[in-house]
Amino acid sequence: MNEKYYLEVLCGSVALYEIRVQLSKSEINAYIKYGKIFCTKKAEEVRKNPQNFINMKIDE
């Protein structure tokens, strides 16, 4: 699988900003298997701890 999958999450409360992360192979497989449920859980994880994903942020 050479396709790249991204998840873009709106974060913040007063000042809003987006974090776009590239999904790993295991995350892609989870997305394919669970769909929206995976996306919702992953987005919640990013929103709760955006500092953990800031280095993984993709700017395109």
C-alpha positions as CSV (number, residue, x, y, z in Angstrom):
1,M,0.0,0.0,0.0
2,N,1.7,3.2,-1.2
3,E,-1.2,5.5,-0.6
4,K,-0.9,8.3,1.9
5,Y,-3.8,9.0,4.3
6,Y,-4.2,12.1,6.3
7,L,-6.4,13.2,9.2
8,E,-7.0,16.9,9.7
9,V,-8.2,18.0,13.1
10,L,-9.5,21.4,14.2
11,C,-8.0,22.1,17.7
12,G,-8.2,24.9,20.2
13,S,-10.9,26.7,22.1
14,V,-10.4,30.5,21.7
15,A,-7.9,30.4,18.9
16,L,-8.6,27.6,16.4
17,Y,-5.9,25.9,14.4
18,E,-5.7,22.7,12.3
19,I,-3.3,19.8,12.7
20,R,-3.0,17.5,9.8
21,V,-1.2,14.2,10.5
22,Q,-0.2,11.4,8.1
23,L,-1.6,8.1,9.3
24,S,0.7,5.1,9.8
25,K,0.1,1.8,8.0
26,S,-1.6,0.4,11.2
27,E,-3.7,3.5,11.5
28,I,-4.7,3.2,7.8
29,N,-5.7,-0.4,8.4
30,A,-7.8,0.6,11.4
31,Y,-9.5,3.3,9.3
32,I,-10.3,0.8,6.6
33,K,-11.7,-1.6,9.2
34,Y,-13.6,0.9,11.5
35,G,-14.1,4.0,9.3
36,K,-15.7,6.9,11.1
37,I,-15.3,5.3,14.5
38,F,-11.5,5.3,14.0
39,C,-11.5,8.9,12.8
40,T,-13.6,10.1,15.7
41,K,-11.3,8.5,18.3
42,K,-8.1,9.6,16.6
43,A,-9.4,13.2,16.2
44,E,-10.3,13.2,19.9
45,E,-6.8,12.0,20.8
46,V,-5.3,14.8,18.7
47,R,-7.6,17.4,20.2
48,K,-6.9,16.4,23.8
49,N,-3.1,16.4,23.4
50,P,-2.2,18.5,20.3
51,Q,1.3,18.9,21.7
52,N,1.9,15.2,21.1
53,F,1.2,15.6,17.4
54,I,2.7,19.0,16.6
55,N,5.9,17.4,15.4
56,M,3.9,15.0,13.2
57,K,2.0,18.0,11.6
58,I,2.0,18.0,7.8
59,D,2.0,21.4,6.1
60,E,0.8,21.2,2.5
